[in-house]
Amino acid sequence: MVKETPIFDFDEQSTLPLWVQLRDRMAYLISSRYYEPGEKLPTVRKFAADLHIAYNTVSKAYMGLERDGYVTTVRGSGVFVNDLASLPDMGPRVDLMVEGFVLSCLEKGMSYEDIPKIVSKHVRRMRKENEEKK
């Protein structure tokens, strides 16, 4: 049995696309075990209709979840939640963290060119502090 579609409050002011907001929310619901391992997710069509958003938006979010290891699509059967404990390296999702960081920097007015410079500056400082501790 498939659970009811959870309520989503999309942030219309965010620079994050709707599909990223949905993917992040679904990843949280899976990580927090709202959706249990092996549980079938609502179909893309049902999710889109329930949330009043485009089919392609939900599809892209589901593809992101599959790419990140949260779900597996079984052709003709649906999308199922993976057991995160059995997957390698399912700690903090580095790609999601970096994407979120870059988008936050852009929201603060930084340019794409500024972001690697500030990251390098902090990496150098932290490396130096770490070496001084040794």
C-alpha positions as CSV (number, residue, x, y, z in Angstrom):
1,M,0.0,0.0,0.0
2,V,1.3,3.4,-0.9
3,K,1.1,6.2,1.7
4,E,-0.7,9.4,1.0
5,T,1.4,12.1,-0.7
6,P,3.0,14.3,2.1
7,I,2.3,18.0,2.0
8,F,5.1,20.0,0.5
9,D,5.6,23.7,0.9
10,F,7.7,24.9,-2.0
11,D,9.7,28.1,-1.4
12,E,8.7,30.3,-4.3
13,Q,11.4,32.8,-3.3
14,S,14.2,30.2,-3.4
15,T,16.6,30.0,-6.4
16,L,16.5,26.2,-6.0
17,P,14.4,24.7,-8.7
18,L,11.2,22.9,-7.6
19,W,12.6,19.6,-8.6
20,V,15.6,20.1,-6.3
21,Q,13.3,21.2,-3.4
22,L,11.2,18.1,-4.0
23,R,14.2,15.8,-4.2
24,D,15.7,17.2,-1.0
25,R,12.4,16.9,0.8
26,M,12.0,13.3,-0.4
27,A,15.6,12.5,0.6
28,Y,14.8,13.8,4.1
29,L,11.6,11.7,4.3
30,I,13.5,8.6,3.3
31,S,16.4,9.3,5.7
32,S,14.0,10.0,8.6
33,R,12.2,6.7,7.7
34,Y,8.8,8.3,6.9
35,Y,9.2,6.1,3.9
36,E,10.6,2.7,5.0
37,P,13.1,0.6,3.0
38,G,11.3,-1.5,0.4
39,E,8.2,0.8,0.5
40,K,6.8,1.8,-2.9
41,L,6.6,5.6,-3.6
42,P,3.6,7.2,-5.2
43,T,3.8,7.2,-9.0
44,V,5.2,10.2,-10.7
45,R,1.8,10.9,-12.2
46,K,0.0,10.7,-8.9
47,F,2.6,12.8,-7.1
48,A,2.5,15.5,-9.8
49,A,-1.3,15.6,-9.6
50,D,-1.4,15.7,-5.8
51,L,1.1,18.5,-5.6
52,H,-0.2,20.4,-8.6
53,I,3.1,20.5,-10.3
54,A,4.4,19.3,-13.7
55,Y,5.0,15.6,-14.3
56,N,8.6,16.4,-15.5
57,T,9.4,18.1,-12.2
58,V,8.5,15.0,-10.2
59,S,10.2,12.8,-12.7
60,K,13.4,14.8,-12.4
61,A,13.3,14.6,-8.6
62,Y,12.8,10.9,-8.7
63,M,15.7,10.5,-11.1
64,G,17.9,12.6,-8.7
65,L,16.8,10.3,-5.8
66,E,17.7,7.2,-7.8
67,R,21.1,8.7,-8.8
68,D,21.8,9.5,-5.2
69,G,20.9,6.0,-4.1
70,Y,17.7,6.7,-2.2
71,V,15.4,4.7,-4.5
72,T,15.4,2.0,-7.1
73,T,13.0,2.0,-10.1
74,V,11.7,-1.4,-11.1
75,R,10.4,-1.2,-14.6
76,G,6.6,-1.9,-14.6
77,S,6.4,-2.1,-10.8
78,G,7.3,1.4,-9.5
79,V,9.9,3.2,-7.4
80,F,11.0,1.6,-4.2
81,V,12.9,3.0,-1.2
82,N,16.4,1.6,-0.7
83,D,17.7,0.4,2.6
84,L,20.2,3.2,3.2
85,A,22.1,1.2,5.8
86,S,23.1,-1.4,3.2
87,L,24.4,1.2,0.7
88,P,28.0,2.3,0.7
89,D,28.8,5.9,1.6
90,M,25.3,7.0,2.5
91,G,26.5,9.5,5.0
92,P,26.1,13.2,4.2
93,R,25.4,13.5,0.5
94,V,28.5,15.6,-0.6
95,D,27.1,16.5,-4.0
96,L,23.9,17.8,-2.4
97,M,25.8,19.7,0.2
98,V,28.1,21.3,-2.4
99,E,25.1,22.1,-4.6
100,G,23.3,23.7,-1.7
101,F,26.4,25.6,-0.7
102,V,26.9,27.0,-4.2
103,L,23.3,28.0,-4.5
104,S,23.5,29.7,-1.1
105,C,26.6,31.7,-2.2
106,L,24.8,32.8,-5.3
107,E,21.8,33.9,-3.3
108,K,24.1,36.0,-1.2
109,G,25.3,37.8,-4.3
110,M,28.5,36.0,-5.0
111,S,29.5,35.1,-8.6
112,Y,30.5,31.7,-9.8
113,E,34.1,32.9,-10.0
114,D,34.1,34.1,-6.4
115,I,33.0,30.7,-4.9
116,P,36.1,28.6,-5.7
117,K,38.3,31.5,-4.5
118,I,36.6,31.7,-1.1
119,V,36.6,27.9,-0.7
120,S,40.3,27.8,-1.5
121,K,41.0,30.5,1.0
122,H,39.3,28.6,3.7
123,V,40.8,25.2,2.8
124,R,44.3,26.8,2.9
125,R,43.5,28.4,6.3
126,M,42.1,25.1,7.7
127,R,45.0,23.1,6.4
128,K,47.5,25.5,8.0
129,E,45.7,25.3,11.3
130,N,45.6,21.5,11.2
131,E,49.3,21.3,10.3
132,E,50.2,23.7,13.2
133,K,48.3,21.4,15.6
134,K,50.6,18.4,14.7
